């Protein structure tokens, strides 16, 4: 729950990679028929999986079609269409032979949903690979980014692209662990064909002044630590509110943010640090641990509103 409602700005990388794809249905883009043919054979990728790669070019990268090469094969699950995958991404400009973007400097992988919204080259490099793998992908400009997408990363519209991908972890969309009885103060969760849509307060008592936490599922994963980036699905609604003021379940992909370091409302920092991955929780957060007396006008939250959330903790890194 961001300090201005959980509307975390999309990372530059994610925005560039998930805008409308520039290739056609076959995954072959406008650049697939051009190029000298100098593909992955002119590139050397070294270094340990999970750490920033060292990339050297023998000559300018100019592939005539998308090429993929598994540098290190992981022993995890195979990645399929529709999966959410934590991925470290290094992007190189095949013309200038320089780095264009990397997630390694920040130390946090990007969450990518493997679907047709990814650029064709990136999807081809991830789908069918196994978790723990390092994969190199060389692509003509038309299979990597549209001119508008490439411009966000400083790439010219004819520049070929090299991706180095470390496939860190596949993230589920459901809690995983031991089911638990829900506290009597908690509102009921409503859903539509399994997708959470709201909270029912018809049997919930008036809220008090304390932070309340109850689990419907106690996760069987690792304990969430202060300073980690967590990946969650969530829904927020004020006490007896007619509808949620924010939610992520309908988007089909979790959201992420640092926890325990003041990047979200204090009620979330206090409630989520120390919980286990895989948990589904219901939180009641009093105003002083939410938005305080000023509330959040844009979200329709008054300074006296108690905030209730359903939160699924899906990963922490």
Buried (B, 14 or more C-beta within 10 A) or exposed (E): BBEEBBEBEEBEBBEBBBBEBBBEEEBBBBBBEBBEEBBBBBBBBEBEBEEBBEBEBEEBBBBBBBBBBEBBEBEBBEBEEEBBBBBBBBBBBBBBBEBBBBBBEEEBBBBBBBBEBBBBBBBBBBBBBBBBBBBBBBBBBBBBBBEEBBEBBBBEBBBBBBBBBBBBBBBEBEBBBEEBEBEEBBBEBEEEEEEBBBBEBEEBEEBEEEBBBBBBBBBEBEEBEEEBBBBBBBBBBBBBBEEBBBBBBEEEBBBBBBBBEEBBBBBBBBBBBEBBBBBBBBBBBBBEBBBEEEBBEEBBBEBEBBBBBBBBBBBBB
